[in-house]
């Protein structure tokens, strides 16, 4: 009898292992389905096989086509759950449990969507620690590329519909995390957040090949070139060999490694002493640690920290701001952390027993492959003990070269920045998963070609909607934040061109809104930390699109009229400020912009022009318009813009 049971279960197991009915990776335990619209459920099976879907005691059937594809549409559902979704065919059965019905949001773009909860944690602390919610689920699409065409499915996810708590969200998108929280507070229904983004990628990587072939053939040819897989593999192998060789030579020639520059008792008295932060125009400036404009190789920086008897031997957190480029950081000769590139904040743990009473040596080994190693100002540089005691790091460091290196050679092997490759592998396979709306937060990688961005973004919005067959899919575009050193003078900038393109596309496309965050950036960090506020503005945009058209967003100029040497701007809502407003410029027929004084009153802004016949007016048209102070009564900033005088708010 035991043998019979054993054979029976072995046979069942074999049948299940050979099961032909399959679902996309999106369909996992804990998934969230979209309320209020038909819900596609699809997958593959043997050609001609009958597939049944059981949901809430109702059965829906489909037959796999000649390619084995099948799909059923569940009717509109109300929010609720958890439910069970069962999919079966004559040879197999799949079951998905803990299914919720609510709202599903797709967040896509580049690194500012990627920035994790861990990265912004110091900004919010207990706001993150004290929150958990099983009704909010997170799904992360893994990075993947394909030069040949759209894939049928995404990579198996590493975060697949996990409920929100500190542990699950730690390495999840901060914008996505806070958006889920905001939308749950607004609706009280389950929320699903799908994050589909890759840092450093241009918008072309997210466009479909047909659009590129027709509208941007030269861009399309870049992808075609890299469709030779053998060639790409050889390039990648050559690049890897070059990287390994460069690192090997650096390690072999770096005197700091050989002579143990990081040791507590190393004599650094002959090293150059330099204050790495100075003041210029009232703002701290980072000074390059070398006099050369470019530096390749390793560079060492040391300073000494005095620790009292009460804190000697205690564990501590070491904050070493943000560094350019890579670093290995040591305390008393022991490595306490390392980071491979410039953007992440250096937050390292000094283990118990390492700090000694009196003198301690902090050593940073910079590694750069181009540029000059330096500390980034306006970031925290300090030691923090568990009892709250802080020791600020000095701005004076002793500096010494480690090893100069030639520039690391390499060849372009394509990768994630090629046109269409992310659309093919990461975006196309998600359709037609039912969504409530889409978020696009990208543009930093296109500021060098800002004038073309409006067409690209228009094509992306319309193309993505067509893929879902929803021409009015709610869409929120997040505008680029302020960044880089402020200036008092007019500035022609690709950042402003991208912002203007984002503003105009959000205005011209139906059922789209702009989330303006021109006040949430940081001069020294392309990844500003105030992601909760970004998510709040995205959520308010969706609230306006989906439920309440009376919701106020950023103030918008509805008319720009010349009255003598003044330009009167009419605004669609009362402003929160009366009196002087800044960052306005005007230009005459020659197109040369000059600064102009402006005053806000009620629903108007009056700009006094130094130009006799002002033809154009613009606002906050800089990388970092630090003095921009026009806000609506809801607290939203007015978007940067450029308008013709006598024209509409749709730009030049």
C-alpha positions as CSV (number, residue, x, y, z in Angstrom):
1,X,0.0,0.0,0.0
2,X,2.9,2.4,0.9
3,X,4.4,1.7,-2.5
4,X,1.1,2.5,-4.3
5,X,0.8,5.8,-2.5
6,X,4.4,6.6,-3.2
7,X,3.9,5.9,-7.0
8,X,0.7,7.9,-7.0
9,X,2.3,11.1,-5.5
10,X,5.3,10.7,-7.7
11,X,3.1,10.6,-10.8
12,X,1.2,13.7,-9.6
13,X,4.5,15.5,-9.0
14,X,5.7,14.6,-12.5
15,X,2.5,15.9,-14.0
16,X,2.8,19.1,-12.1
17,X,6.5,19.5,-13.1
18,X,5.5,19.1,-16.7
19,X,2.6,21.5,-16.3
20,X,2.0,23.6,-19.5
21,X,-0.2,26.3,-18.2
22,X,2.0,29.2,-17.1
23,X,1.4,32.8,-15.9
24,X,3.5,35.9,-16.2
25,X,5.8,36.8,-13.3
26,X,3.4,39.6,-12.3
27,X,1.0,36.9,-11.1
28,X,2.3,36.0,-7.7
29,X,0.9,35.4,-4.2
30,X,0.0,38.7,-2.6
31,X,-0.7,40.4,-5.9
32,X,-3.0,43.4,-6.2
33,X,-5.6,43.5,-9.0
34,X,-7.1,46.8,-10.3
35,X,-10.6,47.7,-9.2
36,X,-13.2,49.2,-11.3
37,X,-12.1,48.0,-14.8
38,X,-11.9,44.6,-16.6
39,X,-8.9,42.6,-15.3
40,X,-6.8,40.7,-17.9
41,X,-5.5,37.4,-16.8
42,X,-3.2,35.7,-19.3
43,X,-0.5,33.2,-19.9
44,X,0.6,30.2,-22.0
45,X,-0.5,26.6,-22.3
46,X,-0.4,23.9,-25.0
47,X,-1.9,25.1,-28.3
48,X,-5.6,24.4,-28.3
49,X,-5.7,23.6,-24.6
50,X,-8.7,24.8,-22.6
51,X,-7.8,27.0,-19.6
52,X,-10.2,27.8,-16.7
53,X,-9.8,30.7,-14.3
54,X,-11.7,30.6,-11.0
55,X,-12.1,33.8,-9.1
56,X,-14.7,34.6,-6.4
57,X,-16.6,31.4,-7.2
58,X,-17.0,32.2,-10.9
59,X,-15.3,30.5,-13.7
60,X,-13.9,32.2,-16.9
61,X,-12.5,30.1,-19.8
62,X,-10.2,30.6,-22.8
63,X,-8.5,28.4,-25.4
64,X,-4.8,28.7,-26.1
65,X,-4.1,29.8,-29.6
66,X,-1.7,28.3,-32.1
67,X,1.2,29.9,-30.2
68,X,-0.1,28.7,-26.9
69,X,-1.3,32.1,-25.7
70,X,-4.5,32.6,-23.8
71,X,-6.3,35.4,-22.0
72,X,-9.5,35.9,-20.0
73,X,-11.0,39.2,-18.8
74,X,-12.4,39.2,-15.3
75,X,-15.3,41.7,-15.0
76,X,-14.9,44.9,-13.0
77,X,-14.4,44.2,-9.3
78,X,-14.9,46.2,-6.1
79,X,-12.0,46.7,-3.8
80,X,-11.5,43.9,-1.3
81,X,-9.8,40.7,-0.5
82,X,-7.8,38.6,0.2
83,X,-9.0,36.2,-2.5
84,X,-7.7,33.1,-4.3
85,X,-7.1,32.9,-8.0
86,X,-7.0,29.5,-9.5
87,X,-5.9,28.7,-13.1
88,X,-6.3,25.2,-14.4
89,X,-6.0,23.2,-17.6
90,X,-6.5,19.4,-18.2
91,X,-2.9,18.8,-17.2
92,X,-2.2,21.3,-14.4
93,X,-3.5,23.7,-11.8
94,X,-2.0,26.9,-10.4
95,X,-3.2,28.7,-7.3
96,X,-2.4,32.3,-6.3
97,X,-3.4,33.2,-2.8
98,X,-3.7,36.5,-0.7
99,X,-5.0,38.4,-3.8
100,X,-6.2,41.9,-3.1
101,X,-8.3,44.2,-5.3
102,X,-7.6,47.9,-5.2
103,X,-5.5,50.4,-7.2
104,X,-2.3,49.6,-9.0
105,X,0.3,52.2,-10.0
106,X,3.3,51.9,-12.3
107,X,6.3,54.0,-11.4
108,X,9.0,54.2,-14.1
109,X,12.0,56.3,-15.0
110,X,15.6,56.5,-13.9
111,X,17.5,56.8,-10.6
112,X,15.3,59.2,-8.8
113,X,12.6,56.5,-8.9
114,X,15.2,53.9,-7.9
115,X,16.4,55.8,-4.8
116,X,15.6,53.5,-1.9
117,X,13.9,53.9,1.4
118,X,17.3,53.1,3.0
119,X,18.8,56.1,1.3
120,X,16.2,58.5,2.5
121,X,15.8,57.0,5.9
122,X,17.7,59.7,7.8
123,X,15.2,62.2,6.4
124,X,12.2,60.5,7.9
125,X,13.3,58.1,10.6
126,X,10.3,57.1,12.7
127,X,7.9,57.8,9.9
128,X,9.4,54.7,8.3
129,X,10.1,52.7,11.5
130,X,6.6,52.9,12.9
131,X,4.6,52.1,9.7
132,X,3.5,48.8,8.3
133,X,0.4,48.0,6.2
134,X,-0.5,44.7,4.7
135,X,-2.9,46.5,2.3
136,X,0.0,48.1,0.4
137,X,2.0,45.7,-1.7
138,X,5.3,46.3,-3.6
139,X,6.6,44.7,-6.8
140,X,10.0,45.5,-8.3
141,X,10.8,44.7,-11.9
142,X,14.4,43.5,-12.3
143,X,16.7,45.2,-14.7
144,X,16.9,43.4,-18.1
145,X,17.6,44.4,-21.7
146,X,16.9,43.0,-25.2
147,X,18.0,44.5,-28.5
148,X,16.0,42.1,-30.6
149,X,12.5,42.9,-29.7
150,X,9.8,42.7,-27.0
151,X,10.0,39.8,-24.5
152,X,7.0,37.8,-23.4
153,X,7.9,38.1,-19.7
154,X,10.1,39.9,-17.2
155,X,12.8,38.4,-15.1
156,X,11.7,36.6,-12.0
157,X,11.3,39.4,-9.4
158,X,13.3,39.8,-6.2
159,X,10.6,41.8,-4.6
160,X,7.3,40.3,-5.5
161,X,4.2,41.8,-4.0
162,X,5.5,42.1,-0.5
163,X,3.5,44.0,2.1
164,X,4.8,47.3,3.3
165,X,6.9,47.3,6.4
166,X,10.3,48.7,7.2
167,X,12.2,45.4,6.4
168,X,10.4,44.8,3.1
169,X,10.6,48.4,1.9
170,X,14.2,49.0,2.9
171,X,15.6,48.5,-0.6
172,X,12.4,49.5,-2.4
173,X,11.8,52.7,-4.3
174,X,11.2,55.5,-1.8
175,X,8.9,57.3,-4.2
176,X,6.9,54.1,-4.8
177,X,6.7,53.4,-1.1
178,X,5.5,56.8,-0.1
179,X,3.1,56.9,-3.1
180,X,1.4,53.7,-1.8
181,X,1.0,55.2,1.6
182,X,-0.4,58.4,0.2
183,X,-2.9,56.7,-2.0
184,X,-4.0,54.4,0.8
185,X,-4.7,57.4,3.0
186,X,-6.7,59.0,0.2
187,X,-8.8,55.9,-0.7
188,X,-8.7,53.4,2.1
189,X,-8.4,50.6,-0.5
190,X,-5.5,48.2,-1.2
191,X,-2.6,49.6,-3.2
192,X,-0.2,47.9,-5.5
193,X,3.0,49.7,-6.5
194,X,5.0,48.4,-9.5
195,X,8.4,50.0,-9.9
196,X,10.0,49.6,-13.3
197,X,13.1,51.9,-13.5
198,X,16.8,51.8,-14.2
199,X,19.3,54.5,-13.0
200,X,21.1,56.6,-15.5
201,X,19.0,55.6,-18.5
202,X,17.8,58.0,-21.3
203,X,14.2,58.1,-22.4
204,X,15.0,56.5,-25.7
205,X,15.7,53.2,-23.9
206,X,12.0,53.2,-22.8
207,X,10.5,53.8,-26.3
208,X,9.2,51.1,-28.7
209,X,11.3,50.2,-31.7
210,X,8.5,51.0,-34.2
211,X,8.4,54.6,-33.0
212,X,12.2,54.9,-33.2
213,X,12.3,53.3,-36.6
214,X,9.8,55.8,-38.0
215,X,10.6,59.0,-36.1
216,X,14.3,58.6,-35.1
217,X,16.0,56.2,-37.5
218,X,19.5,57.1,-36.4
219,X,18.6,56.2,-32.8
220,X,17.1,52.9,-34.0
221,X,20.3,52.0,-35.9
222,X,22.2,52.1,-32.7
223,X,20.2,49.2,-31.3
224,X,20.4,47.3,-34.6
225,X,24.2,47.5,-34.5
226,X,24.2,45.7,-31.1
227,X,21.9,42.9,-32.2
228,X,25.0,40.8,-33.0
229,X,25.1,38.8,-29.7
230,X,28.6,37.4,-30.3
231,X,30.0,40.8,-31.0
232,X,28.4,42.2,-27.8
233,X,29.8,39.3,-25.7
234,X,33.3,39.9,-27.0
235,X,33.0,43.6,-26.2
236,X,31.8,42.9,-22.7
237,X,34.6,40.4,-22.2
238,X,37.2,42.9,-23.4
239,X,35.8,45.6,-21.1
240,X,35.9,43.2,-18.1
241,X,39.5,42.3,-18.9
242,X,40.4,45.9,-19.1
243,X,38.7,46.7,-15.8
244,X,40.4,43.8,-14.1
245,X,43.8,44.8,-15.5
246,X,43.3,48.4,-14.4
247,X,42.4,47.4,-10.9
248,X,45.3,44.9,-10.7
249,X,47.8,47.6,-11.7
250,X,46.2,50.1,-9.3
251,X,46.5,47.6,-6.4
252,X,50.1,46.7,-7.3
253,X,51.3,50.3,-7.6
254,X,49.3,52.1,-4.8
255,X,51.9,52.9,-2.1
256,X,49.1,53.5,0.4
257,X,48.2,49.8,0.3
258,X,51.9,48.7,0.5
259,X,52.8,51.2,3.3
260,X,49.5,50.9,5.2
261,X,48.5,54.5,5.0
262,X,45.3,53.7,7.0
263,X,47.1,52.5,10.2
264,X,46.6,54.4,13.4
265,X,50.4,54.8,13.9
266,X,51.2,55.8,10.4
267,X,53.1,59.1,10.3
268,X,51.1,61.5,8.0
269,X,52.8,64.7,9.3
270,X,54.4,65.3,5.9
271,X,51.2,65.0,3.9
272,X,49.6,68.1,2.4
273,X,47.1,69.8,4.8
274,X,44.1,71.2,3.1
275,X,40.7,72.6,4.0
276,X,38.4,70.7,1.6
277,X,35.4,73.0,2.0
278,X,35.6,76.8,1.6
279,X,33.1,79.5,1.2
280,X,32.2,81.2,-2.1
281,X,29.2,83.5,-2.6
282,X,28.0,82.5,0.8
283,X,27.9,78.8,0.0
284,X,30.3,76.0,0.9
285,X,32.4,74.8,-2.0
286,X,34.2,71.5,-2.5
287,X,37.8,71.9,-3.5
288,X,39.5,69.3,-5.6
289,X,42.1,67.4,-3.7
290,X,44.6,67.7,-6.5
291,X,45.6,70.7,-8.6
292,X,45.1,68.7,-11.8
293,X,41.8,69.1,-13.6
294,X,41.6,65.3,-14.1
295,X,42.9,62.5,-12.0
296,X,42.9,58.8,-12.6
297,X,43.9,56.4,-9.9
298,X,43.9,56.4,-6.1
299,X,44.2,59.2,-3.6
300,X,44.3,59.1,0.2
301,X,42.9,61.5,2.8
302,X,43.4,61.3,6.5
303,X,42.3,63.1,9.6
304,X,42.5,62.4,13.4
305,X,39.6,62.2,15.7
306,X,39.8,62.4,19.5
307,X,37.4,60.1,21.4
308,X,36.9,60.4,25.2
309,X,37.0,57.6,27.7
310,X,33.2,57.4,27.9
311,X,32.9,56.5,24.2
312,X,36.1,54.6,23.6
313,X,35.3,51.1,22.4
314,X,31.7,51.9,21.6
315,X,30.0,51.2,18.3
316,X,29.3,54.3,16.3
317,X,27.9,55.4,12.9
318,X,30.3,57.2,10.6
319,X,28.9,59.6,8.1
320,X,31.4,60.6,5.5
321,X,29.0,62.7,3.3
322,X,29.1,61.9,-0.3
323,X,32.4,61.4,-2.2
324,X,33.6,61.5,-5.7
325,X,34.1,58.8,-6.9
326,X,34.6,55.4,-5.3
327,X,36.0,54.9,-1.8
328,X,37.3,52.5,0.8
329,X,37.1,54.0,4.3
330,X,39.2,52.9,7.3
331,X,39.2,53.6,11.0
332,X,42.5,52.8,12.8
333,X,43.6,50.6,9.9
334,X,40.4,48.6,9.6
335,X,38.1,49.0,6.6
336,X,34.6,50.0,7.9
337,X,32.9,50.5,4.5
338,X,33.3,51.0,0.8
339,X,31.1,52.4,-2.1
340,X,31.8,51.8,-5.7
341,X,30.5,55.1,-7.2
342,X,29.8,58.7,-6.3
343,X,26.1,59.1,-5.5
344,X,25.3,57.0,-2.4
345,X,25.8,58.7,1.0
346,X,28.6,57.1,3.0
347,X,27.0,55.8,6.2
348,X,29.3,53.2,7.7
349,X,29.2,51.3,11.0
350,X,32.3,51.4,13.3
351,X,32.2,48.1,15.2
352,X,32.5,47.8,18.9
353,X,36.1,47.8,20.2
354,X,37.7,49.7,17.3
355,X,37.7,53.2,18.6
356,X,40.3,54.0,21.3
357,X,40.5,56.7,23.9
358,X,42.4,59.7,22.5
359,X,43.7,59.7,19.0
360,X,41.9,57.8,16.2
361,X,42.8,57.8,12.5
362,X,40.1,58.1,9.8
363,X,41.4,57.4,6.3
364,X,39.5,57.6,3.0
365,X,41.0,56.0,-0.1
366,X,39.4,57.6,-3.2
367,X,39.5,55.7,-6.5
368,X,38.7,57.7,-9.6
369,X,38.7,56.8,-13.3
370,X,38.2,60.4,-14.4
371,X,37.9,63.7,-12.7
372,X,39.3,64.9,-9.4
373,X,38.6,63.1,-6.1
374,X,36.7,65.3,-3.7
375,X,34.2,65.6,-0.8
376,X,30.8,66.9,-1.6
377,X,29.7,69.8,0.6
378,X,26.4,70.3,2.5
379,X,26.4,66.6,3.5
380,X,26.8,65.3,7.0
381,X,30.4,64.5,8.1
382,X,30.4,63.2,11.7
383,X,30.5,60.3,14.2
384,X,27.3,59.4,16.0
385,X,27.2,57.2,19.1
386,X,24.2,55.3,20.4
387,X,23.7,57.8,23.2
388,X,23.3,60.6,20.6
389,X,26.7,62.1,21.2
390,X,28.2,63.5,17.9
391,X,31.7,64.3,16.9
392,X,31.9,66.5,13.8
393,X,34.6,65.7,11.3
394,X,37.1,68.5,10.6
395,X,37.2,70.2,7.2
396,X,41.0,69.8,7.3
397,X,42.4,66.6,5.8
398,X,45.9,65.5,5.1
399,X,46.2,64.4,1.5
400,X,48.5,62.2,-0.4
401,X,48.6,60.5,-3.8
402,X,48.3,56.7,-3.9
403,X,48.9,55.8,-7.5
404,X,48.3,57.7,-10.8
405,X,46.9,55.5,-13.5
406,X,46.2,55.9,-17.2
407,X,42.6,56.2,-18.2
408,X,40.9,52.8,-18.2
409,X,40.3,51.8,-21.8
410,X,36.9,50.4,-22.9
411,X,34.6,50.0,-25.8
412,X,30.9,50.8,-26.1
413,X,29.2,47.4,-25.6
414,X,25.7,48.8,-25.8
415,X,23.8,47.9,-22.6
416,X,20.9,49.5,-20.8
417,X,21.1,52.9,-22.5
418,X,20.4,51.7,-26.0
419,X,17.1,52.7,-27.6
420,X,14.2,50.3,-26.9
421,X,16.1,47.8,-24.9
422,X,14.3,48.5,-21.6
423,X,11.0,48.8,-23.3
424,X,11.5,45.4,-24.8
425,X,12.6,43.6,-21.7
426,X,11.0,45.5,-18.8
427,X,8.0,47.4,-20.0
428,X,6.3,45.6,-22.8
429,X,5.9,42.4,-20.9
430,X,3.9,44.2,-18.2
431,X,1.0,44.9,-20.5
432,X,-2.0,44.5,-20.3
433,X,-1.8,44.2,-16.4
434,X,-4.6,46.5,-15.3
435,X,-3.4,49.8,-13.8
436,X,-4.9,52.9,-12.2
437,X,-2.2,55.2,-13.5
438,X,1.4,55.7,-14.5
439,X,4.2,57.8,-13.1
440,X,7.2,59.0,-15.2
441,X,10.2,60.5,-13.3
442,X,13.1,60.8,-15.7
443,X,15.1,63.4,-17.7
444,X,18.4,63.8,-16.0
445,X,20.1,61.6,-18.7
446,X,18.6,63.7,-21.5
447,X,19.6,67.2,-20.4
448,X,22.3,67.2,-23.0
449,X,19.6,67.0,-25.7
450,X,16.8,68.9,-24.0
451,X,15.4,70.4,-27.1
452,X,14.4,67.0,-28.4
453,X,12.9,65.8,-25.2
454,X,9.3,67.1,-25.8
455,X,8.9,64.8,-28.8
456,X,10.4,61.8,-27.0
457,X,8.1,62.3,-24.0
458,X,5.1,62.8,-26.2
459,X,5.9,59.5,-28.0
460,X,6.4,57.7,-24.7
461,X,3.1,58.8,-23.2
462,X,1.1,58.0,-26.3
463,X,3.0,54.8,-27.0
464,X,2.6,53.4,-23.4
465,X,-1.1,54.2,-23.5
466,X,-1.5,52.4,-26.8
467,X,0.2,49.4,-25.5
468,X,-2.4,49.2,-22.7
469,X,-5.1,50.2,-25.2
470,X,-6.1,53.0,-22.8
471,X,-5.7,56.3,-24.6
472,X,-6.7,58.2,-21.4
473,X,-4.6,56.3,-18.9
474,X,-4.0,58.7,-16.0
475,X,-0.3,59.9,-16.3
476,X,1.7,62.0,-13.9
477,X,5.0,63.5,-15.1
478,X,7.5,64.4,-12.4
479,X,9.4,67.5,-13.4
480,X,13.2,67.7,-12.7
481,X,14.1,69.2,-9.4
482,X,16.6,72.1,-8.9
483,X,20.2,71.0,-9.0
484,X,23.8,72.4,-9.2
485,X,25.3,75.7,-8.2
486,X,22.8,78.7,-8.2
487,X,23.5,81.7,-10.3
488,X,22.2,85.3,-10.3
489,X,22.5,85.6,-14.1
490,X,20.3,84.3,-16.9
491,X,21.3,80.8,-17.9
492,X,20.7,78.7,-21.0
493,X,20.5,75.1,-19.8
494,X,19.4,71.7,-20.9
495,X,17.8,71.1,-17.5
496,X,15.4,74.0,-18.2
497,X,14.6,72.7,-21.6
498,X,13.7,69.3,-20.2
499,X,11.6,70.9,-17.5
500,X,9.7,72.9,-20.1
501,X,9.1,69.8,-22.2
502,X,7.8,68.0,-19.2
503,X,5.4,70.9,-18.4
504,X,4.1,71.2,-22.0
505,X,3.6,67.5,-22.5
506,X,1.7,67.2,-19.2
507,X,-0.5,70.1,-20.4
508,X,-1.0,69.0,-23.9
509,X,-1.7,65.3,-23.3
510,X,-5.2,64.4,-22.1
511,X,-5.6,63.1,-18.6
512,X,-2.0,64.0,-17.6
513,X,-0.6,66.2,-14.8
514,X,2.7,67.6,-13.8
515,X,4.2,67.1,-10.4
516,X,6.5,70.2,-10.0
517,X,9.3,69.7,-7.5
518,X,11.5,72.7,-8.3
519,X,11.8,73.4,-4.6
520,X,12.7,69.9,-3.4
521,X,16.1,69.5,-5.0
522,X,19.7,69.9,-3.6
523,X,22.5,71.9,-5.2
524,X,25.0,69.1,-4.5
525,X,23.0,66.0,-5.0
526,X,21.3,64.8,-8.2
527,X,19.3,62.5,-6.0
528,X,17.5,64.8,-3.5
529,X,16.2,63.0,-0.4
530,X,12.7,64.5,0.0
531,X,10.9,61.7,-1.7
532,X,7.9,61.7,0.6
533,X,7.0,65.2,-0.6
534,X,7.6,64.1,-4.2
535,X,5.1,61.2,-3.7
536,X,2.6,63.6,-2.1
537,X,2.6,65.7,-5.2
538,X,2.2,62.7,-7.5
539,X,-0.7,61.5,-5.3
540,X,-2.4,64.9,-5.5
541,X,-2.0,64.8,-9.3
542,X,-3.8,61.4,-9.4
543,X,-6.5,62.7,-7.1
544,X,-7.2,65.5,-9.6
545,X,-7.1,63.2,-12.6
546,X,-9.3,60.5,-11.1
547,X,-11.6,62.0,-8.5
548,X,-11.7,65.7,-8.0
549,X,-10.9,68.2,-10.8
550,X,-11.1,71.0,-8.2
551,X,-7.8,69.9,-6.6
552,X,-5.2,72.6,-7.0
553,X,-1.8,71.8,-8.2
554,X,1.0,74.2,-9.3
555,X,-0.1,77.7,-10.2
556,X,-0.3,78.2,-14.0
557,X,0.0,81.3,-16.0
558,X,-3.1,81.7,-18.2
559,X,-2.1,84.9,-20.0
560,X,1.0,87.1,-20.5
561,X,0.1,90.7,-21.6
562,X,2.4,93.6,-22.3
563,X,1.4,97.0,-20.8
564,X,4.1,99.4,-21.7
565,X,7.4,98.2,-20.1
566,X,5.5,95.8,-17.9
567,X,4.3,92.2,-18.5
568,X,1.2,91.2,-16.6
569,X,0.9,87.5,-15.9
570,X,-2.5,86.2,-15.0
571,X,-2.4,83.1,-12.8
572,X,-5.2,80.5,-12.4
573,X,-5.2,80.6,-8.5
574,X,-4.5,83.0,-5.7
575,X,-0.8,83.0,-4.8
576,X,0.5,82.5,-1.3
577,X,2.8,85.5,-1.5
578,X,2.3,89.3,-1.8
579,X,5.2,91.4,-2.9
580,X,8.5,90.8,-4.5
581,X,9.0,87.5,-6.4
582,X,12.2,86.4,-8.1
583,X,13.8,84.5,-10.9
584,X,11.9,86.3,-13.7
585,X,13.6,87.3,-16.9
586,X,12.4,89.0,-20.1
587,X,13.8,89.2,-23.7
588,X,13.1,91.4,-26.6
589,X,13.0,90.4,-30.3
590,X,16.7,89.6,-30.1
591,X,16.0,86.7,-27.8
592,X,18.5,87.8,-25.2
593,X,17.1,87.4,-21.7
594,X,17.9,89.8,-18.8
595,X,16.8,89.8,-15.2
596,X,13.6,91.6,-14.3
597,X,11.9,92.7,-11.1
598,X,8.5,91.2,-10.4
599,X,5.7,91.7,-7.8
600,X,2.9,89.3,-7.0
601,X,-0.6,90.4,-6.0
602,X,-3.7,88.2,-5.8
603,X,-3.9,86.3,-9.1
604,X,-1.4,88.4,-10.9
605,X,2.4,88.8,-11.3
606,X,3.6,92.1,-12.7
607,X,7.1,91.9,-14.3
608,X,8.9,95.2,-14.9
609,X,10.9,94.9,-18.0
610,X,14.3,96.6,-18.6
611,X,13.6,95.8,-22.3
612,X,11.6,98.4,-24.2
613,X,9.4,95.9,-26.0
614,X,9.4,92.6,-24.1
615,X,8.6,89.7,-26.4
616,X,9.2,86.7,-24.1
617,X,9.1,86.1,-20.4
618,X,10.4,83.2,-18.4
619,X,10.6,82.1,-14.8
620,X,13.0,79.9,-12.8
621,X,14.9,79.1,-16.1
622,X,18.1,77.8,-14.5
623,X,19.6,74.6,-13.3
624,X,19.0,75.7,-9.7
625,X,16.7,78.8,-9.4
626,X,17.4,79.1,-5.7
627,X,15.3,82.3,-5.2
628,X,12.2,81.1,-6.9
629,X,9.4,81.9,-4.5
630,X,6.0,81.8,-6.3
631,X,3.7,79.3,-4.6
632,X,0.0,78.7,-4.8
633,X,-2.2,78.8,-1.8
634,X,-1.9,75.0,-1.6
635,X,1.8,75.2,-1.1
636,X,2.8,74.0,-4.5
637,X,5.5,75.9,-6.4
638,X,4.9,77.4,-9.8
639,X,6.6,75.5,-12.5
640,X,9.5,77.0,-14.5
641,X,8.2,78.2,-17.9
642,X,9.0,80.3,-20.9
643,X,6.2,82.1,-22.7
644,X,5.6,84.5,-25.5
645,X,4.2,87.8,-24.3
646,X,0.7,88.0,-25.7
647,X,0.7,84.2,-26.1
648,X,-0.7,81.3,-24.1
649,X,0.8,79.1,-21.4
650,X,1.7,76.5,-24.0
651,X,5.2,78.0,-24.5
652,X,6.9,79.5,-27.5
